[in-house]
Amino acid sequence: MQTTPKGFRLHIAILGRRNVGKSSLLNAMTRQQVSIVSEIAGTTTDPVEKPMELLPLGPVLFIDTAGIDDVGALGTQRVASTRRVLDRTEVALIVAAAGHWGDFEEGLLAELHGRGIPTIAVFNKADLGRPAAALLQTLTERQVPCVAMSASRGEGILELREALLKVVPGDFLTPPSLLADLVPPGELAVLVVPIDKEAPKGRLILPQVQSIRDLLDHQAACLVVTDAGLPEALARLRTPPALVVTDSQAFERVSADTPPAVPMTSFSILFARFKGDLTEFARGAAAIAGLRPGDRVLVAEACSHHPVEDDIGRVKIPRWLQQHVGGAPECCQVQGHDLPDDLTPFRLVVHCGSCVSNRREVLSRLLRCRSQGVPVTNYGMAIAASLGILDRALRPFPAALAAYHESLAEAAP
């Protein structure tokens, strides 16, 4: 179960002031010594992540954070790191010592509610004192579940699990499908998997594996081929496949080899829909038509893989954009959870497929781009637009295709 991708886990952030027992809570929930526990305030400096199987919820990711009231130069950085965690938080636990609920907790609760994040108030150290009945009533009236526990004694764990089950977002319990609406039961999808320098030795990459599993889960069939083997594979089929899905890097070749009547898209575009807002990404792709040499483009990757010689985000996408624009845009790269607070210097943000991220983090990034008026698209759409085949890649998604053309029309002189 520990190999379940992080993006498929329910992200639960443990928040609160210093020295209220956040790390003790994590250790109690996991029954392991995951975080250092000390009487000295500020023991946790950077977020500590712990994946586990939490019955009856399933796979979750607990994130222990630094105290939200940390002070000093380093303290400010720790608080900033904690606030970045909120971008990917799906359920929040505000940990407070019994009887100590004040402005810090209220401010944090307001921010979480503003982000639409379900929140549980956890009053730790219940063996030393209980929260006031009036406070519990007030929080309950505000739709904030309350749990009293003693993490050091392991008391209240069951009650916290029950509270988590009640507030967990419905889309986690019944997640959307990658391909079920595109490939009916009994139909065939052809998955095109190039074997190049970026392909890991001896295995497939996460989007490909998840696509295969999704098709099997919904009683569909799949045929996996390389881009070189696609023409022969299609020729051997008695009936055309319901869909061809390719790695975006092979878009040009696969588009040429796939009959026009056969729907075609990419793994990256599927994940743009699965993890984010496909229509918003499609609108952003229209900005590529207006790029000029020297324009700044931010290329954002959610994972922290070691780049190879012909890396897609550092080499291939900048090259395709340069060919399309007729000159080199200034491409900057960021990795992991880091995204600049100020995106206004960029004419466009190009985001990866986010196979390792959860949906909330992707939507948070989309919202940040939108609020600053910066178009955002994803790898697959950027590549298809640069090659002039985005219409075909979006044909399986009529609403996204319409949004793309609307944005093109709005941007036209």
C-alpha positions in Angstrom: 0.0 0.0 0.0 3.0 2.3 0.5 3.5 2.4 -3.2 0.1 4.1 -3.8 1.0 7.4 -5.6 0.9 10.5 -3.4 -1.5 12.1 -5.8 -4.1 9.4 -5.0 -3.8 9.8 -1.3 -6.0 12.0 0.9 -3.7 14.9 2.1 -4.3 15.6 5.7 -2.4 18.6 7.2 -1.7 18.9 10.9 -1.6 22.6 11.8 -1.4 24.7 14.9 0.9 26.6 17.2 4.3 25.4 18.3 4.4 22.8 21.1 0.7 21.8 21.1 1.5 18.2 20.2 1.2 18.1 16.4 4.1 15.7 16.0 2.8 13.6 18.9 -0.5 13.4 17.1 1.2 12.2 13.9 3.2 9.6 15.8 0.0 8.4 17.6 -2.0 8.1 14.3 0.8 6.2 12.6 1.9 4.2 15.6 5.5 5.1 14.6 8.1 7.6 15.7 7.8 9.6 12.5 8.4 13.1 13.9 10.7 14.2 16.7 8.8 15.1 19.9 10.3 17.5 22.5 9.3 20.0 25.1 11.3 22.6 23.2 9.1 24.6 20.9 9.8 24.6 17.2 11.1 21.1 16.9 9.5 20.6 13.5 11.1 22.8 10.9 10.1 21.5 7.5 6.9 19.7 6.7 7.1 16.0 7.5 5.1 13.6 5.2 4.0 10.2 6.2 1.9 8.0 3.9 -0.1 5.2 5.5 -3.3 3.2 5.2 -5.9 4.7 7.5 -8.9 2.5 7.8 -11.7 2.9 6.7 -10.5 5.8 4.6 -7.8 4.0 2.7 -4.5 5.6 1.5 -3.7 8.9 3.2 -0.8 11.3 3.5 -0.3 13.0 6.8 1.7 16.3 6.7 3.1 17.5 10.0 4.0 21.2 9.8 6.0 23.8 11.7 4.1 25.9 14.3 2.1 28.7 12.6 3.2 31.1 15.4 6.9 30.6 14.8 9.0 33.8 15.0 12.3 35.2 13.9 13.9 35.0 10.4 13.9 31.2 10.3 10.4 31.2 11.9 9.0 33.3 9.1 10.4 30.9 6.5 8.9 28.0 8.4 5.5 29.6 8.5 5.7 30.3 4.8 6.5 26.7 4.2 3.5 25.7 6.3 1.2 27.9 4.3 2.4 26.4 1.0 1.2 23.1 2.4 -2.4 24.5 2.4 -2.3 24.5 -1.4 -2.5 20.7 -1.4 -4.4 20.1 1.8 -7.7 18.3 1.5 -8.5 18.0 5.2 -7.0 20.1 7.9 -6.5 19.3 11.6 -6.1 22.4 13.8 -4.3 21.1 16.9 -4.7 23.2 20.1 -3.9 22.6 23.7 -7.1 22.1 25.7 -8.5 25.5 26.7 -6.1 27.5 24.3 -8.1 28.6 21.3 -7.4 32.2 20.3 -6.6 34.5 17.5 -4.0 32.2 15.9 -6.5 29.4 15.6 -9.3 31.6 14.5 -7.2 33.2 11.8 -6.1 29.7 10.6 -9.7 28.5 10.6 -10.8 31.5 8.6 -8.1 30.9 6.0 -9.0 27.2 5.7 -12.7 28.0 5.3 -11.8 30.6 2.7 -10.1 27.9 0.7 -13.0 25.4 1.2 -10.9 22.9 3.2 -12.8 20.7 5.6 -11.4 21.3 9.1 -11.4 19.4 12.4 -10.5 21.1 15.7 -8.3 18.7 17.7 -7.9 19.6 21.4 -4.8 17.7 22.5 -3.4 17.1 26.0 -7.0 16.3 27.2 -5.4 14.5 30.2 -4.3 18.0 31.4 -7.6 19.8 30.8 -10.7 19.9 28.7 -11.9 22.7 26.4 -14.7 24.9 27.6 -18.2 23.7 26.8 -19.1 27.1 25.3 -16.1 26.9 22.9 -17.1 23.4 21.8 -20.7 24.6 21.2 -19.5 27.6 19.2 -17.3 25.6 16.9 -20.0 22.9 16.5 -22.5 25.6 15.5 -19.9 26.8 12.9 -19.8 23.2 11.4 -16.3 22.5 12.9 -16.1 19.0 14.3 -14.2 18.9 17.6 -12.2 16.0 19.1 -10.6 15.9 22.5 -7.6 13.6 22.7 -4.3 12.8 24.4 -1.8 11.9 21.7 0.9 11.0 24.2 -1.5 8.4 25.8 -3.0 7.3 22.5 -6.5 8.4 23.7 -9.1 9.8 21.2 -7.6 8.2 18.1 -10.8 6.3 17.2 -12.9 9.5 17.6 -10.5 11.4 15.3 -10.8 8.7 12.7 -14.6 8.9 12.9 -14.4 12.6 12.5 -12.1 12.3 9.4 -14.6 9.9 7.8 -17.4 12.4 8.2 -15.6 15.4 6.6 -13.6 13.7 3.9 -14.5 15.2 0.4 -16.9 13.0 -1.5 -14.7 13.0 -4.6 -12.0 11.1 -2.6 -14.4 8.3 -1.8 -15.7 8.2 -5.4 -12.9 9.5 -7.5 -13.5 10.4 -11.2 -12.4 8.1 -14.0 -9.5 8.8 -16.4 -11.0 7.1 -19.4 -14.4 5.4 -18.6 -16.5 8.0 -20.5 -14.2 7.8 -23.5 -13.8 4.1 -23.8 -17.0 2.1 -23.1 -16.8 -1.4 -21.6 -15.7 -4.0 -24.2 -14.1 -1.3 -26.4 -10.4 -0.9 -27.1 -7.9 1.9 -26.4 -4.5 2.0 -28.0 -1.9 3.4 -25.7 1.3 4.7 -27.4 4.4 4.5 -25.2 7.6 5.8 -26.7 10.8 4.2 -25.4 13.2 7.1 -25.3 15.9 8.5 -23.0 13.3 9.6 -20.5 11.6 6.2 -20.3 12.5 4.5 -17.0 14.3 1.2 -17.3 12.1 -1.8 -16.9 8.8 -0.1 -16.1 6.2 2.3 -17.4 5.6 5.8 -16.0 2.8 6.6 -13.7 0.2 8.1 -16.1 0.6 5.0 -18.4 0.2 2.6 -15.5 -2.9 4.4 -14.1 -4.5 4.6 -17.6 -4.1 0.8 -18.0 -5.6 0.1 -14.6 -8.5 2.5 -15.2 -9.4 0.8 -18.5 -9.3 -2.6 -16.8 -11.4 -1.4 -13.9 -14.1 -0.4 -16.3 -14.0 -3.6 -18.4 -12.3 -2.0 -21.4 -9.3 -3.4 -23.3 -6.0 -1.8 -24.1 -3.2 -2.4 -26.5 0.1 -0.9 -25.6 2.6 -0.2 -28.4 5.5 2.1 -29.2 5.1 5.0 -31.6 7.1 3.0 -34.2 4.8 0.0 -33.8 1.5 2.0 -34.0 0.9 1.7 -37.8 1.2 -2.1 -37.8 -0.9 -2.4 -34.7 -3.7 -0.4 -36.2 -3.5 -2.3 -39.5 -4.1 -5.6 -37.6 -7.3 -4.5 -35.9 -10.6 -5.6 -37.5 -12.4 -2.5 -36.1 -10.8 0.9 -35.2 -10.1 1.5 -31.5 -12.4 3.8 -29.5 -9.4 6.0 -28.6 -5.7 6.4 -29.2 -3.7 7.9 -26.3 -0.1 8.9 -26.8 2.7 10.4 -24.9 2.7 14.0 -25.8 6.3 13.9 -27.1 5.1 11.6 -29.9 2.1 13.7 -30.8 3.3 14.6 -34.3 4.1 11.1 -35.4 1.1 9.5 -33.8 -1.3 12.1 -35.2 0.0 11.4 -38.7 -0.3 7.6 -38.3 -3.7 7.6 -36.7 -6.7 7.7 -39.1 -8.6 11.0 -38.9 -11.8 9.3 -37.8 -10.1 7.7 -34.8 -10.2 10.0 -31.7 -6.7 10.8 -30.4 -5.4 12.6 -27.3 -2.5 12.4 -24.9 -1.8 11.1 -21.3 -1.0 14.7 -20.3 -4.3 16.0 -21.5 -6.2 13.2 -19.8 -4.4 14.1 -16.5 -5.2 17.8 -17.1 -8.9 16.8 -16.9 -8.4 14.3 -14.1 -6.3 16.5 -11.8 -7.3 20.0 -12.8 -9.7 22.0 -15.0 -9.4 20.9 -18.7 -11.4 23.9 -19.9 -9.1 26.4 -18.1 -6.0 24.7 -19.5 -7.5 24.9 -23.0 -8.2 28.6 -22.6 -4.6 29.1 -21.6 -3.3 27.2 -24.6 -4.7 30.0 -26.8 -2.1 32.3 -25.4 0.6 30.4 -27.4 -0.7 32.0 -30.6 0.2 35.4 -29.2 3.7 34.6 -27.9 6.6 36.6 -29.2 10.4 36.0 -29.0 11.7 37.0 -25.5 8.3 36.6 -23.7 8.8 34.9 -20.4 7.2 31.5 -20.0 7.2 29.5 -16.7 7.5 25.7 -17.1 6.3 24.1 -13.9 6.9 20.5 -13.0 5.2 18.9 -9.9 7.8 16.2 -9.4 11.5 16.6 -8.7 13.0 14.1 -11.2 16.6 14.5 -12.3 16.6 16.0 -15.8 18.1 14.0 -18.7 19.8 15.2 -21.8 16.6 15.7 -23.8 14.3 16.7 -20.9 10.8 17.6 -21.9 10.4 20.7 -19.7 13.9 22.1 -20.2 14.7 21.2 -23.8 11.8 19.9 -25.8 9.0 22.3 -24.9 11.2 25.4 -25.2 12.3 24.1 -28.6 8.8 23.5 -29.8 7.7 26.9 -28.6 10.7 28.5 -30.3 9.8 26.8 -33.6 6.2 27.9 -33.3 6.9 31.5 -32.3 9.8 32.0 -34.7 12.2 33.0 -32.0 13.1 31.8 -28.5 10.8 32.8 -25.6 12.6 33.0 -22.2 11.6 29.8 -20.5 12.1 29.4 -16.7 11.6 26.2 -14.8 10.4 25.4 -11.3 10.0 21.9 -9.7 8.1 20.3 -6.8 5.7 22.4 -4.6 7.5 25.7 -5.4 5.6 28.2 -7.5 6.4 31.9 -7.5 4.0 34.1 -5.5 4.1 36.7 -8.3 3.4 35.2 -11.7 2.7 38.5 -13.5 6.1 38.7 -15.1 5.2 35.6 -17.2 3.1 35.6 -20.4 2.2 32.0 -19.9 2.5 29.1 -17.4 3.0 25.6 -18.8 2.3 23.0 -16.2 3.1 19.3 -16.3 0.4 16.5 -16.2 0.7 16.5 -12.3 0.6 12.7 -12.0 2.2 13.0 -8.6 0.1 15.9 -7.3 -3.4 15.8 -5.8 -6.2 17.7 -7.5 -6.4 20.4 -4.8 -2.9 21.5 -5.4 -3.4 21.7 -9.2 -6.6 23.7 -8.7 -4.9 26.0 -6.3 -2.3 26.7 -8.9 -4.9 27.3 -11.5 -6.7 29.7 -9.2 -3.5 31.6 -8.5 -2.8 32.0 -12.2 -6.3 33.1 -12.9 -6.4 35.7 -10.1 -3.2 37.2 -11.5 -4.4 37.2 -15.1 -1.8 34.8 -16.3 -2.8 32.1 -18.8 -2.0 28.6 -17.9 -1.9 25.4 -20.0 -0.3 22.0 -19.6 2.5 20.1 -21.4 0.2 18.1 -23.7 -1.8 21.1 -24.9 1.3 23.3 -25.3 3.0 20.7 -27.4 -0.1 20.1 -29.5 -0.7 23.8 -30.0 3.0 24.3 -31.0 2.6 21.5 -33.6 -0.7 22.8 -34.9 -2.7 19.7 -33.9 -4.5 20.9 -30.7 -7.9 20.8 -32.4 -7.5 17.1 -32.9 -6.1 16.4 -29.5 -9.1 18.2 -27.9 -11.8 16.7 -30.1 -12.7 14.0 -27.5 -13.5 17.0 -25.2 -16.0 19.3 -27.0 -16.3 21.8 -24.1 -12.6 22.3 -23.9 -12.2 22.6 -27.6 -14.9 25.3 -27.7 -13.2 27.2 -24.9 -9.9 27.1 -26.8 -11.5 28.6 -29.9 -13.4 31.2 -27.9 -10.1 32.3 -26.3 -8.4 32.4 -29.7 -11.2 34.6 -31.0 -11.0 37.0 -28.0 -7.2 37.4 -28.5 -7.4 38.0 -32.2 -6.7 41.6 -33.3 
